[in-house]
């Protein structure tokens, strides 16, 4: 069935039925996109995380600036008063 055939058949339906068909068609498209997206997103996200980890490696190493905050682990952060 071609695009033109589908449109011709839709014109034969009531407005309510056309809306129902449109909603179901959109749901099918969303499902298809959700299935395709995670593989692409994970690949790109994995590369971004690897680059960020490499850039901050020295900061997290022993003696780096970020390890200085470990001395605060035992302190209470709630405001007194």
Buried (B, 14 or more C-beta within 10 A) or exposed (E): EEEEEEEEEEEEEEEEEBEEBEEEEEEEEEEEEEEEEEEEEEEEEEEEEEEEEEEEEEEEEEEEEEEEEEEEEEEEEEEEE
